[in-house]
Amino acid sequence: MSILGISASLRNRRFGYKNQLIEDLKKIKTEEQLSEFIKDQIKITFQEIDSLNKEKLNFEEKYNILKKHKGNRGLSNSEASLVYALWQSYINGSEIDYLSLSNIFEQETKDKVKLFKKKFLSCKALLVSGPVYFGDRGSLTQRMVEFLNSDDECMNHIKNIVYAGLSVGAKRNGGQETTLIFQMLDFLNMGCKVIGNGHETTSQYGGTLVAGDIGKLQDDSYGIKTALSTGKHLSEIIKKVDFSKKIKFHEIKEKHICNIFVLQDNDQKQCTSLINALIKNIKNKNIIFNVFKIFENNVHKCIACDVCPISYGSSEKYRCIINNKDDFFKKYHRDIINCDSFIFAAYSGQNFKNVKSNYQQFIERTRYLRRDDYLMGNKLVTSFIISEVNSNRNLHIRTLTSLVRHQNILTKPILVFKNGNAFVNMENIKKDFTKFCEDAVKVKGINSNTEYKPVGYEISLEKYNLRKEKS
Ligand SMILES: Cc1cc2nc3c(=O)[nH]c(=O)nc-3n(C[C@H](O)[C@H](O)[C@H](O)COP(=O)(O)O)c2cc1C
């Protein structure tokens, strides 16, 4: 069972079924050697294209000649990004495998799809690297998602695996993040567990790299770090958690605390009531749910101080600069962090008449927890949203994109559709809620020494005091 690295570019250079890429990667011992390997491979790609440029051929003719090469040398930008991440996973102790989507879905045949399926069904994690096309993924990734979504065996397997993504665009702000978010949602909706890049690069949506022309990727040292840290994060997670493990949920004896934060609700408190009703269906008394009605509490806005958290010390101690005695975080700090999984919940109306919300200030106030070495991290999390038909606020997406930044494992959003007074998809909701609980108890013992490493600013009180002394 390994990490299956997928490269989703039409410009893939390693498209032969039996290409050497994995064997080549396994021989590399250091980051410097990796960088040299990629430089050499990019040079090969560049030279092949350059020599074709000397002949008077049109683009399609060049493309067809390139495709006739054996596919055992060179690297496209997406492949180079993938190589960074896959190598790091391997060095971190994971088995790795590689597949080029252009090999499978560019000119799809039954045999090719069979091969894809075989590899997919034997992977424990999927690492997808692709180019940004119009701020989104390209058609090869899209086709893969369509295929997975239409095959029952794949849809069963996908619930047991973890996904991470890398995207490469020609420009800074070219849409690398939107691509990752859309892809992340597809995988979440199929039931896959999703993670972002690791704490070395402050936990965002995955690897985001900039490279237009062949060879430019090597200049993007920060992007390369995001790829390396995505690979490392993925291998750390699959070493510690096995979502395919069959457990007898009702017999679990170990205590598991799940915190549910209701950030927004209507005047009938329907979100809170529905959650309480779903909790009653979970018959195992060792699973303890704490439901916090955040919408009724005082949640002070974050003041964006530059010393967050305000001191070094024990995580049990509340260390946000906001000191109002009735502030929710000040009052409940210990309860907030002492949990094993959590859910952010909200009622999403067509308007804000009769809706009370502390959604945004709650999210922003979690900053001191994130900056305190991800105190809310390394857990299975999801969002629970009651959405009135036509509310169109995409709260399930917004909560999950915030939660991935806390270094968490995301799972399928629980999205209740309300039409008039009826919740129209209740049967699915019961299943999704139970599935969340069953998977949440499998997440234990993940690396607790994740460290918040600020990029672009300083964080400590010591540094703050030093600056004050000097000024
Ligand atoms: C149809 C198309 C659309 C593109 N759209 C974007 C875009 O929205 N943003 C961006 O930064 N780059 C865009 N690009 C550039 C590619 O993402 C970029 O060149 C990438 O490095 C290609 O990776 P590859 O070598 O693995 O194919 C686009 C390229 C094509 C062909």
The ligand as a Gaussian input file, in Angstrom:
#p B3LYP/6-31G(d) Opt

LIG

0 1
 C       -5.292000      26.123000     -21.391000
 C       -4.303000      26.688000     -20.410000
 C       -4.759000      27.514000     -19.381000
 C       -3.862000      28.032000     -18.455000
 N       -4.339000      28.798000     -17.422000
 C       -3.477000      29.257000     -16.484000
 C       -3.965000      30.022000     -15.386000
 O       -5.171000      30.279000     -15.230000
 N       -3.065000      30.458000     -14.476000
 C       -1.727000      30.189000     -14.580000
 O       -0.944000      30.606000     -13.712000
 N       -1.241000      29.436000     -15.605000
 C       -2.082000      28.974000     -16.552000
 N       -1.607000      28.199000     -17.571000
 C       -0.176000      27.840000     -17.597000
 C        0.144000      26.464000     -16.980000
 O       -0.554000      26.250000     -15.804000
 C        1.638000      26.364000     -16.663000
 O        2.374000      26.606000     -17.824000
 C        2.048000      25.048000     -16.032000
 O        3.360000      25.181000     -15.555000
 C        2.021000      23.905000     -17.003000
 O        2.437000      22.722000     -16.330000
 P        2.898000      21.429000     -17.147000
 O        4.268000      21.722000     -17.708000
 O        2.983000      20.346000     -16.146000
 O        1.865000      21.183000     -18.197000
 C       -2.464000      27.715000     -18.553000
 C       -2.022000      26.905000     -19.606000
 C       -2.925000      26.400000     -20.525000
 C       -2.401000      25.512000     -21.641000

